[in-house]
Amino acid sequence: MDLRISYNWLREYVDTKLSPEEFARRVSLSGPSIERVEHLASAFAHMVVGRVEAVRKHPNADKLRIARVNLGSESRELVCGGTNLREGMLVAVALPGARVRWHGEGEHITLEEAELRGVKSAGMICAATEIGLAELFPMRGTHEIVDLTEVGVKPGTPLAKGLELDDAILSIEVTGNRPDAMSTVGIAREAAAILGARFLWKEPKLPKVAGKDGLSARIAAPGLCARYEAALVAGFRVGVSPLWIKHRLTSAGARPINTIVDITNYVMLELGQPM
């Protein structure tokens, strides 16, 4: 079985300051084989967070507008066709040298300064599909740019840092005889033993639940099922999960759906058991 695990997440459960590459080398010598280390931030080189200061019509194109964008150390005018572009919005800006997929299609290209219908644009305000963020920021319509306003980071912040994507993903081969290692906690426990490091994960203490709701379970075949537990959860709303949960799911190859599905998948990736 192959696992994809966020190194930032893994380090919450094992006390190590090793680089991802050194961690992979040492763990692979004595435990599950870490086949690959993928640095997410490299895909977002030359990309920053910008704040739209002003928007005006493009003089030569009805569907384009010109946005003055604060990039921290400077402001630039960028041509944009985003239908949801507005003043005060935090946006993802790809600068010359960034690798993007134009309109989210085809192969990646290296962005260069361009002239769009007679107006120079030294950068590009991006849609999620153009920079590989479609899972974290699903588009609700065509020609919609990424809205980072709720993320709340300063203009000029590198995009990977602002979205907490300055992480490494470990691709780990776990053999079928090691189900105990088929989770983030399992790998952390294994790594702690190999490295002689502290294992930081603590088993959660669950609150006692009174049986007022009438929930009960009966084991019809005790010889086949020695134990069954059930709990009723109430008072929640189905909605969009926080960005940090969506990042951990996508880093493991899972697609965010909603809060209920996502927390089930999160626990499965953490503990190796979905419930």
Protein Blocks (a to p, Z undefined) as FASTA:
>chain_A
ZZdddfklmmmmoccfbdfklmmmmmmmmmccdfbdcdfklmmgoiacdddfbdcddfkb
fkbccddddehjaccddddfbfkbcehiacddddehiacdehhiajddddddddeehiac
ebddddfklnopmmmmccfbehiacdfklnopaehiafklmnopaccdddddddfklmml
ncfklmmmmmmmmnopacfbdcdddddddfklopacddfblmlmmbdcddddehiacddd
dfklmmmmmmnopacfbfmlmmmmmmmmmnopaZZ
